[in-house]
Amino acid sequence: MHSCDAFNKYVLKRSSLLKRSSLLKRSSLPSHKIHINDSSGSIRVLRIIARLNVGGPSIHTSLLSQGLAPLGYETLLVAGQVGEDEGDMSYYARSRGVHPFYLESLGREIDPSRDLRSLLSIMAIIRRFRPHIVHTHTAKAGFIGRLAAILTGVPVVVHTFHGHVFHSYFSPLKTGMFIGIEKRLAGFTKAILTVGQRQRSEILGYGIGDSRKVISIPLGFDFDDLVTAPGGGAELRASLGIPQSATLAGIVARMVPVKDHELFLRSARIASDLSPELHFLMVGDGELRPALEKLVVELDLSDKVHFCGWRNDLGTVYSALDMAVLTSRNEGLPVTLIESLASGVPVVSIDVGGVRDIVDHNVTGFVSQTRDPAETGEYIAALANDRSMASLFGNEGFIRARKSFSSERLIGDIDLLYRRLLLENGCSAPVPASVSAPAPAPVAVSVSANFSSEANR
């Protein structure tokens, strides 16, 4: 098997340092095993994500972990803990045959003690798994995972911005600190990926990386996941008391401030006045749900707005909808819009993040240029009142989304990138003699670190 000599020497040097780490030795969790197919000739990728909550990053990391295997990759997916008020999407990884290792110390919130334990744990995993590539996803995992990779000398470090937290999340002081950290980390990162061209322009505009290092690779999806049993949408409507004849507009999002459900509801009030047969479906949950339920009453929409919590069967959700709506203040490449269009459902969205990379205004949906509820509400009503236009938008969106955002394209793009980066950084890209042949029996390596296997989750 080929590898980087410098990388191997650095790992050996760091191994003795980690053995002397008192914090690592104090880990109270039992040891678990990481399996390495040492004789398989695979390219080993350590993929790290802060948590497998509902959203695009969970789908993305699961698809890549599964889809790259036939091309000669062995991936270990490491994930943190999903918050109590977040939807858990670990089921999607399992459905793909991906079994993550869960770091109990890794979470969304900043916690110096837990974050240090996460750093040491990931360094220990790197020492055992010996990845050729560390690829991090989302902000928290991007910071801790890349720092661990830098400290252990991993030859190729990649980070994907699925969105960013540089506005609409934190105070100006904290935001400036995060931008400064990203600028420093960019110097040690071989490739910085964005999920769309507009997001790439944003990241470069913040002074993070350079035009050669920052690369746009759009998301990809297995659209077979959206296939649903005939009548599924009608059954969902019936279960929620939504008339089959109603025009149904829906929003699929975490109920948190950045998603701005208040704008959705105020737009719904205006749209309902213009198109009385409209009903509205809110898919998701979160900290703001009680406040949103109160706002529904205040807006006199109690008989029109339906909350259904998190759902695993999004194909059924989209088959029930006549249009999807997005009102976020900050987005990367909104997954719900791609899934909606790929289901033949037209969309109404605020112009935010990479929306324009997905939606062609007046062709596959409407894009509001302001955050005025009147504009968004009028667009919703326009689709409701002109079913022929809505059908045309949906059909065009179906064709475009399935062409541009396939999982096959994503996996091919990432494979080419990984192999180029390995060659540029002095590491041969091993290619198994037959990627379709059964892999040799793995070598079990015990790791004492603060993480748990799926069986102990």
N, C-alpha and C positions, 0 to 999 in steps of 0.2 A: 504494500500500500504506500502511496506517495503522500508526502506531507511537507510542511515547512520546517527545515532544521532549526531555524531561529526560534520558531514558535515552540517546538518541542523542548529546546534548551531552556526557554523562559519558563515554561510550565514546570519543569523539574526544579528550577530555582525557587519558584513561588510555592511549590508543594511543601517544602520544609518550613516556610514562613507560616503557611496556613495551619500546619500541624501544631505550631506553637501558639496559635490564636486562642486565648482563654475564652473569648466570647463564643467562638465556635464550639469549643469543648463543653461549654455550659448548656448547649442545646438539650432540652429535656425530652425532645421527641425521639422515638426509636429510629434506627437506621432503616432505610429502604434501598432498593436496588435499581440502578440504572443499567440497562442492557446495551452493550456495544458489540456490534458485529465486526470485530476487528479484522476478520479475513474477507469481508465482503467487498472491499474496495469502494465503499460508499463515500459520498461527500457528506460529512456530518454537519448538521445545522442545528444550533440551539436557538429556538424561537421563544421569545419572552413577551408576554402580554400582561398588563396590570390585572385584568380580571376578564372572565368570559361572561360579561353581562350582555343583555340584548343589544344588538347593534352590528354594524358592518365589520368592525375589527375582529369580532369572534368568528363571524362567517369566513372572513379573509384568512385568518390564521389556520382555521380548521381545514379549509379547502387546500391551502398550500401544503400543509403537513401531509395530507393524504395524496394530493395530486402530483407532488414531486417524487414520491417513492418509486414509481415505475421508471423514472428517468435517472435513477442511481443515487438517490438521496436518502439519508437516514435522519429523521427529524425528531428532536425531543422538544415538546411544547411545555413550557413552564408558565403557570398562571397564578395570579394572586386570588384573593377572596372577593366574592361578589357581595356588595352591600345589602343590608336587610331590606332597603326600599327599592332595590333594583331587580329587574327580571334576570333570571339565571339562564344562560344559553349554553351551558356545558353539555346539555343533551345533544346539541348539534355536533359537537366534536365527537361524542360517542357514536352518533349515527354514521359518522365518517370513518369509524374504526380508529379514531385518535384518542389516546388515553393520556391526558396531561398529568404532569406532576404539579401539585398545588403547594405553593409557598404560603404558609399560614401567616407569615409576617408581612407579606406584600399586600398592600391595600391602596385605596385611592387617596386617602388623606395623608398629609405630611406628618410623620411621627419619627423623630430622629432615632430613637432606640430601635423601633421595629425596622426602620429603613436600613440601619446599620446591620441588623441581623439578616435582612434580605440580601444586602451586598455580600456579606460573608458566605451566605448559603449559595448564592449564584456563583461566587468564585470557587466554592467547593465542587459544585456541579460541573463547572468548566474544567476543573482539574481532573475530574473522573471521566467525563464524556469526551473531552479533547476535541471540541468542534473546530472545523475549518472556518466556519462562519457563525457569527452571532448576529441575529436579526431581531431587533426590538420593535415593538408596536405600542403606541400610546405613550403619553408624556411620562408618567411615573416609571413604567418599565423601561422607557427609553433612557432615562437618567441613570437608574440603578444598574440596569443591564449593560449599558455601554461602559459605565465606569468599571464594572467588574471585568468586562472584556479587555479594557485598556490595561488594567492592573495585572491581568494574567497573560497579556501578550497575544491575544487572539489575532490572527493575521488579517481577517476581513470582518469589519463591523459595519452593519447596515441598519438604518433606522427608517421607519415609515411614519410619516405624519398622516394620520387618518382624519385629523382635524387639527386645531391648535387652541391653546388657551390664552392667546395674546390679546384678546378683547372680549368683553361681555362675561368674564368669569371672575376676575380678581381686581384688586385695587391697582392703581397705576404703579405704585412702588413694587408690589409683588410681581406684577406683570413684567416690569423692567428687569427684575431679578431673574425671572424665568427666561426672558429673551437673552440675557447675558450668559446664562448657563448653556443655552442651546448654541450660542455662538462659539463658546469654548469647546463644547463636545463636537461640534461640526469639524473642527480641526483634526479630530481623531477618527472620524467616521468616513469610511471609503465611499459610501453612497447614501444620499438622503433622498428618500422617495416621497413623492406626494401622489395623491389619488386623482389629480386633475391638473390641467394647465393653469387654471385660475389660482388654485392653491399654490402651485409652484411659484407663480408671480408674487403671491403674498409672502411666502417664506423668504424668497430672495429680497423682497422689499424690506424685510426686517433685518437684513444683513446677515442671514444665516446661510453659510456655505457660499458656493459660487455657481455660475451657470453650468459648469461641467459636472459638478458633484450632485447638484439637485436635479433629480430626474422625475418626470411624470410617468407613472404606470397606473392607469385606471384600475378600479376594482373589477373583479370577475365573479360570476355566479353560476351555480348549477341550477338552471331554470326548471329542471325537473322537480325541484323542491316546491315549486309553486303549483304543480299539478294537484288538483283536488277532485274528490268524488263528485259526480253529477248531483246537483241539488244541494251541495254543501253551503253555498251562499244563502239560499232560500231558508235552509234550516237555521242558520245563524240569525238571520233576520227574525224568524218566527220566535226563536228562543229569547230575543231581546224585545219583542213586542213592536218591531218595526214593520209597517205595512209593506207588502211585496211590491205595491205600486209606487211607493215613495222613491224619490231621488235621494240617494244616500252619499253624503260627503264624509270622508273619514280622515283622521290624523293618527299616525302610528308613531309614538314618541314617549320617552321618559317624561314624567310630569315634574320637570325641574325648570328653574327660571330661564335658562338659555333657550329652551324650546318655545317659550312665549305662547302658551295655550290661551292666555287671556286675549291675545290678538285673534286667535282662532275663534273664540267664543263671541267676541264683539263683531267679528266679520260674519259669523253665523247669524247673529241677530239681524243684521242688515240684509243678508241673503234670504233669510226666511221671510222677511217682509216683501221681498221682490219675487219670491218663488215659494208660495206657502206649502207645497208638497215636499219640501226639503226636510230631511232628517240628518242628524250628525252623529257619527260614531267616534268615540275616543278610546283608542287602544293603547294600553300602557298603564303605568302606575308610578307612584313616586311621592315625594314630600309635599307637593302642592295639591294633591288630589282633594283634600278637604276644602281648601280655599276655592278650588275650581268648581266643586259641587255647590258651594255657596253662591258663587258668581252665576251659575246656571239658573238658580232660583231668582236671583236679583234681575237677571235679563229676561225673565219669564220664558225660559226655554226648557222647562222641566219635561214637557211632553215631546220635545224634539231632540234632546241630547241624550245619548246612551253611553254609559261607561261599561266596558267589558273587561278591564284589567289586561294582564299579559296573556297572549295566546301563542301556542307553539305552531298552530296551523294557519300561518299567514296566507297560504294559498286560498284557504276558505275565506279569510277576511277580505282579500282583494276581489274574490269572486262575488262578494256581497256588495262591494262598493261601486258607485257610478263615477266617483272621482276621489282623488287623494289630495290632501292639502298639507302644506308645510309652511310654518310661520316662525322658524327659528331665527335667533339673533346671530348665531355663529354655526357654521357647518363646514365639513370637509367636502365629501361627495355623498350627498344624502342617499342612503341605501333605500329608504322607503320610496323615493321617487323612481329609482331604477326598477325596483320590484313592481311598483304600480304600473309603469309603462310596459314592462315585460309581461304583465298580465292583461294588457290591453285596456288599462284604466287611465284616462287622461288626468292631468294634474293642474293644480293651482298652487303657486309657490311665491314666497318672497325672494327677491334677487339677493342671495346670500351665498358666500363660499363658492362651491363648484356647481351651483344649480344650473348655470348657463352651459356647463359642459354636458348636461343631461337633457334639459328642456329647451326646445326651440319654440320661442314665443309665437303664439297664433298658429302653430303647426302640430305640436304634441301637447300643448297646454297653454296656460297663461302665466306670465311672470310679472309680479307686482314690483314696481320701481320704488314704492314708498311703503312705509309701515302704517299707512292709513287704513283702518278697518273698512272704510267705504270702498276703496279700490279693490281690496281682496274680496269683500262681500259681493261686489258687482260682478267680478269674474266668476265666482261660485254660482251666482244666479244665472249668468249667461250660459254656462254649461248645462245647468238644470233646465233651462227654458228652450234649449236648442239641442235635442237629442241627436239630430243628424250631425251637427258639428262635433259633439262629444264623441260620437262613434268614429268619425274621421280622425280626430286627434288620437283616440285610443288605438286605432289600427296602425297609424303611422308610428306612434310610440312603440308599439309591439315590435315592429320590424327593426327600428333603429336600436332599441335597447338590447335586443337579443343578438344583434350583429356586433355591437360595440363593447358589450360587457360580459362576454362568455368566460367561463372558467378556463377553457382551453387556451384562450389568448393570454390570460393572466399567468398561467403556469408556464407557458412558453416564454413570455417576457422575463419572468423571474429566473428561469433556468439560464437563459442567455446572459443575464446580468451577473448571476453568481459565477458562471464559468469565466467571464471576462475579468471580473474582479480578482478571482483566484490567480489567473495567469499574470495579471498586472502586478500582483503583490508577491510573485515568486513562488506560488504554490501550484503544483500540477493539479489539475482537476481529474481525480480518479474516475474511470469509467468501468463499471463491472463488465466482465466478459459476457454476461447475459443478464440483463436487468430483469428478465422474466423468470429466471431460474429461482428456486427457493433459496432463501438466504441461509448461510451456515448457522449452526447453533450459536446463540449469543454468549458472550463472556459476561458474567454477572459481576458488577463492581459495586460494592457497598458505599453509600454516601451518608455520613453523619451530618445532617444539616436540618434546618428548620423548615421542612416541607413535608407534605403528606401525599401518598399515592391516592388514586381515585378510590381504591378499595377502603381506605381509611378516612375518606372525606366526611 
